[in-house]
Amino acid sequence: MEAAFAAMPVEVKEGLLALRRLIFETAAQTPGVGALKETLKWGQPAYLTPETRSGSTIRLGVPKQGGFALYAHCQTTIISDFRTTFPDDFEFEGNRAVHFTPGKALPLDQLGLLVTNALTYHMKADKHARRA
């Protein structure tokens, strides 16, 4: 994984590592998530919950237009739900990503909500299915 981060442009590395720390910290503090697996998907750092299967994969990457981004599976409601809560606070790429500008402070409290929702996405779906 170190090689993946080492290959990232210098100007985005700090922000990506801050998001990585947020993902691990949030997982550790969120009941039911379990241990995270850090791997590469499409050459990007990706975070999965294989032990509990509680969440949907989160990826970190560098979009073609620059900056850096946190990606969620586009067929989930993770990004759209976050956009509903914070419609004007972030730059979104459809239902698949939130984009960030290098050097600009990351609102970690708000982003913690996004990460929590991704890491518990399937837990919520299971609750809704049991109620139906």
C-alpha positions in Angstrom: 0.0 0.0 0.0 2.9 2.3 0.7 3.8 2.1 -3.0 0.3 3.3 -4.0 0.5 6.3 -1.8 4.1 7.0 -2.8 3.0 7.1 -6.5 0.4 9.8 -5.7 1.2 13.4 -6.7 3.0 15.2 -3.8 0.3 17.9 -3.6 -2.5 15.4 -2.8 -0.7 12.9 -0.6 -1.4 14.7 2.6 -5.1 15.0 2.0 -5.3 11.3 0.9 -3.5 10.2 4.0 -5.8 12.3 6.2 -8.8 10.5 4.6 -7.1 7.2 5.1 -6.7 8.0 8.8 -10.3 9.1 9.0 -11.5 5.8 7.5 -9.5 3.7 10.0 -10.5 5.9 13.0 -14.1 5.8 12.0 -14.1 2.0 11.5 -12.5 1.5 15.0 -15.2 3.7 16.6 -18.2 2.4 14.8 -19.9 -0.7 16.3 -20.5 -3.6 14.0 -17.9 -2.7 11.4 -15.1 -4.9 12.5 -11.6 -5.0 11.0 -10.9 -3.2 7.8 -9.1 -4.7 4.8 -6.9 -2.2 2.9 -6.3 -3.3 -0.7 -6.0 -2.0 -4.2 -8.9 -1.8 -6.6 -8.3 -0.3 -10.0 -4.9 0.8 -8.6 -6.5 2.9 -5.9 -6.4 2.3 -2.1 -9.7 0.7 -1.2 -11.2 -0.2 2.2 -13.6 -3.1 2.8 -15.3 -4.7 5.7 -14.8 -8.4 4.9 -15.2 -9.6 8.5 -18.7 -8.3 9.0 -19.7 -7.3 5.4 -21.3 -4.2 7.1 -20.2 -1.7 4.5 -19.6 -0.8 0.9 -16.1 -0.3 -0.5 -14.6 3.1 -0.1 -11.7 4.1 -2.5 -9.3 7.0 -2.5 -7.9 8.4 -5.8 -6.8 11.2 -8.0 -9.3 12.2 -10.6 -8.2 13.2 -14.1 -9.2 16.8 -13.5 -6.9 17.1 -10.6 -7.2 17.2 -6.8 -8.1 14.1 -4.9 -11.3 12.2 -4.2 -13.2 9.7 -2.0 -15.2 7.2 -4.1 -18.1 5.1 -3.1 -19.9 2.5 -5.2 -22.1 4.4 -7.7 -25.1 2.1 -7.4 -25.4 2.8 -3.7 -27.0 5.9 -2.1 -23.9 6.8 -0.1 -22.9 9.9 -2.1 -26.4 11.0 -2.9 -27.4 10.8 0.8 -24.3 12.8 1.7 -25.1 15.4 -1.0 -28.7 15.7 0.4 -27.2 16.6 3.9 -24.4 18.9 2.6 -25.6 20.1 -0.9 -23.4 23.2 -1.1 -20.4 22.1 1.0 -18.6 19.8 -1.3 -17.8 19.2 -5.0 -19.6 16.0 -6.1 -19.0 13.7 -9.1 -22.5 12.2 -9.6 -23.2 9.4 -7.3 -19.6 8.1 -7.2 -17.3 10.7 -5.5 -16.6 13.7 -3.5 -13.7 15.8 -4.8 -11.2 17.8 -2.8 -8.7 20.6 -3.5 -5.2 20.1 -2.3 -4.1 22.4 0.5 -7.7 23.2 1.6 -8.7 22.0 5.1 -10.8 18.8 5.1 -14.0 19.1 7.2 -13.4 15.8 9.0 -16.5 15.9 11.1 -18.7 16.1 8.1 -16.7 13.5 6.2 -16.8 11.2 9.2 -20.6 11.0 8.5 -19.9 9.9 4.9 -17.4 7.3 6.0 -19.7 6.0 8.7 -22.5 5.6 6.2 -20.3 3.8 3.8 -18.9 1.4 6.5 -22.4 0.6 7.7 -24.3 0.7 4.4 -25.3 -3.0 4.4 -26.2 -2.9 8.1 -28.8 -0.3 7.3 -30.1 -2.2 4.2 -30.4 -5.4 6.4 -32.5 -3.4 9.0 -34.8 -2.1 6.3 -35.2 -5.6 4.8 -36.1 -7.1 8.2 -38.8 -4.4 8.8 -40.5 -5.1 5.5 
